[in-house]
């Protein structure tokens, strides 16, 4: 996802992570060598961090010693990354196409407060990033949509994308439904571990939401999976209130995908794909946490 950010923003994130990984002082020279930018540029970036997020990071600078951040809390670092991601037009454009496909350029101009030329310039960069994952943002007759070689892989990817973009404080995901899916394959300690794993629960919840969104938009996946006992009438009515085109049949591939993750794989290709995408997702989530103590 970071590859969609402009180079100056990517550099700012690397600077933040470098400072977050060190409890001691770092000189601008050391940071310059580490990040691959001039000392002047590093000084300018430190000023940006101080002005934008200095109150959270508690940045201290010294003409002799250099710079260090006193507050290395993972929650603070996560908040700053969310702020940075939310300021990226490329990431927001991609999110808008996910939520509101089949609209023209004018629609996204109004939503993002940017020019047509900016969106036209961003589309090739977005597609270069997506193409490596078998996806693309297609524009036909001034109508945009997301397409993929594997629809389930697209949903898996965008679940992680939305969590990274918006942070991990998302509500309204169908945890009770996912709990029932777990119960058909797991029991005892395995079941307790699965339902208490906050990150997995969150990821599957957002995956469920993205899947409902895509099914409602007409990007359907066929499945004969039996959802009996996994969904209640009231919950289906709730989903249909949000996504009017949804029926019980639309839930079958969603439930099957989640169950397959905990009970096995339909093929070695599927296993490798999901494990690879999951590894990338968690690597991105914990990138800044690996060296930072909790505050």
C-alpha positions, 0 to 999 in steps of 0.5 A: 500500500505504501507504494501508492504514496508519493516519494516524500510521504514514503520517506516521512514514514521511513523517518518516523519508523527509524526514530521509533526503533531507537530509544537513543538520539540519532543525528541528521547525518545518521538518519540521512545515511539510513534513509537515503536523503540529504541532511537538509531534507531530513531536517525539513521532514523532522520539522514536518513531524514536529509541527504535525504530530509533535504533541503526540510523539514528544519530539526532542531535538538538540543541535549536538545530539540530534533528535529522538522521540520520547513517546514510542507508543504503538497506538500513537504511531498507528494514529500517525500512519492512519493520518498519513494514509488518509491524506493520500489521494491515490489511496482515497481514490482506490477506496472510493472506487471500491465503495462507489463503482460505476461512476464517472470522473466528475463524481470522484472529483467532487468526492476527493476535491481534486482535478480530473488531471490528478485522477487521470495521472494517478490511475496508472500508478494504482494499476501498476500496484494492483496488477501485481495482485491480479487486479485492476481499476478499469475505466470504460466509457468514463465509468470506473470499477475494480476487477480481478482474476480472483474475486475472493482474492480481491476481497481478502486484499481490500479487507487488509487495505481498509484496516490499514487505511482507517486503523483497526477501530472499526465497528459493526462487523458481524462477530456473532455470525463469524463465531457460529462459522467457527463453531462448526469446525472448532471446539474446546481450546481451539474455538476459544482461541479463535474467537478471542483472537482480536486481529483475526476476528477483526480481519474476518469481520471486515472481510465479511463487510467487503464481501457483502459490499461486492456481492451487493454490487453484482460481483458474485461468487457461486457456492453451494456451501450450507449456511444453515445455523450460521445466520439468523433471520434478523441478521439477514434482514439487517444485512439487507437493510444495508445491502438491498441486493443481498440474499442468503445465497450471497452469504454462502461464498463468504461463510465458506471462505472464512470456514476454509481458513480455519478448517483446511484448504480446497487446494494447495494454490488457495492455501499458498495464496491466502497464507501469502496475502495474510503474511503481507497484511500482518507484516504491514500492520506490525511494521512499526510495532516490531521495535517499538515498546508499548506505551 
